[in-house]
Amino acid sequence: MVVDEPIDPGVGLAIAQWPGDAPREALSAFRVEHGISRKSFYA
């Protein structure tokens, strides 16, 4: 069983408020800045 990486509550809030029409490169930059995987972002 794979354990999901823990996400800081502030980052989780930012993910929850992420605009659906944000540019793809903005998502990549956000993930790199906060050190989270694509899987964690969409989980």
C-alpha contacts under 8 A as a table, 3 or more apart, distances in Angstrom:
res1	aa1	res2	aa2	distance
4	D	40	S	6.98
5	E	36	I	7.96
5	E	40	S	7.07
7	I	11	V	6.56
7	I	12	G	6.33
7	I	36	I	7.71
8	D	11	V	5.27
8	D	12	G	6.24
9	P	12	G	4.89
9	P	13	L	6.20
10	G	13	L	5.13
10	G	14	A	6.35
11	V	14	A	4.99
11	V	15	I	6.18
11	V	34	H	7.48
12	G	15	I	5.04
12	G	16	A	6.19
13	L	16	A	5.01
13	L	17	Q	6.27
14	A	17	Q	5.16
14	A	18	W	6.02
15	I	18	W	5.01
15	I	41	F	6.78
18	W	22	A	7.57
19	P	22	A	5.47
22	A	26	A	6.60
22	A	27	L	7.38
23	P	26	A	5.33
23	P	27	L	6.94
24	R	27	L	5.33
24	R	28	S	6.61
25	E	28	S	5.05
25	E	29	A	6.16
26	A	29	A	5.12
26	A	30	F	6.11
27	L	30	F	5.06
27	L	31	R	6.19
28	S	31	R	5.20
28	S	32	V	6.26
29	A	32	V	5.19
29	A	33	E	6.03
30	F	33	E	5.11
30	F	34	H	6.20
31	R	34	H	5.32
31	R	35	G	5.67
31	R	36	I	5.13
31	R	37	S	6.49
31	R	38	R	7.19
31	R	41	F	7.67
32	V	35	G	5.02
32	V	36	I	6.72
36	I	40	S	6.30
36	I	41	F	6.90
37	S	40	S	5.18
37	S	41	F	6.34
38	R	41	F	5.06
38	R	42	Y	6.37
39	K	42	Y	5.35
39	K	43	A	5.94
40	S	43	A	5.02
